[in-house]
Amino acid sequence: MAEKDTTVVTTGGGGGSWFLVGALLVIVAVGGYFFLGGDLSGGGKDIDVSIELPKAD
């Protein structure tokens, strides 16, 4: 009686999952960009800070 061949041949593999991981990273990066206000340079807001010491009498 002939034996049944049960070997599994895998070639390549993982290409689709790496594409999915890359797509998720792009989505997270774009979401973070908009969540943080969409301005990476920080030049859109003027902040004035003035520190004054109390006057000694």
C-alpha positions as CSV (number, residue, x, y, z in Angstrom):
1,M,0.0,0.0,0.0
2,A,1.3,3.5,-0.9
3,E,2.0,6.0,1.9
4,K,0.2,9.3,1.9
5,D,2.5,12.4,1.5
6,T,1.7,14.7,4.4
7,T,4.5,17.3,3.9
8,V,3.4,20.9,3.9
9,V,5.2,23.3,1.6
10,T,5.3,26.9,2.6
11,T,6.9,29.5,0.4
12,G,7.3,33.2,1.1
13,G,4.5,33.9,3.5
14,G,4.2,36.9,5.8
15,G,4.1,39.4,2.9
16,G,0.4,40.1,3.5
17,S,0.8,40.5,7.2
18,W,3.7,42.9,6.8
19,F,1.6,45.0,4.5
20,L,-1.2,45.0,7.1
21,V,1.3,46.1,9.8
22,G,2.6,48.9,7.6
23,A,-1.0,50.1,6.8
24,L,-1.8,50.1,10.6
25,L,1.3,52.2,11.3
26,V,0.4,54.7,8.6
27,I,-3.1,54.9,10.1
28,V,-1.8,55.5,13.6
29,A,0.7,58.2,12.3
30,V,-2.0,60.1,10.4
31,G,-4.4,59.8,13.4
32,G,-1.7,61.1,15.7
33,Y,-1.0,64.0,13.4
34,F,-4.6,65.1,13.5
35,F,-5.0,64.3,17.2
36,L,-2.1,66.6,18.0
37,G,-3.6,69.5,16.1
38,G,-2.2,68.9,12.6
39,D,0.7,71.3,13.1
40,L,4.1,69.6,13.8
41,S,6.1,72.8,13.7
42,G,4.3,74.3,16.7
43,G,4.4,77.7,15.0
44,G,0.7,78.2,15.0
45,K,0.4,79.4,18.6
46,D,2.1,82.3,20.3
47,I,2.9,81.8,23.9
48,D,4.0,84.7,26.1
49,V,5.5,83.9,29.5
50,S,6.5,86.6,31.9
51,I,8.1,85.8,35.2
52,E,8.5,88.7,37.7
53,L,10.1,88.4,41.1
54,P,8.3,90.0,44.0
55,K,9.7,93.4,45.0
56,A,11.5,93.5,48.3
57,D,10.5,96.3,50.6
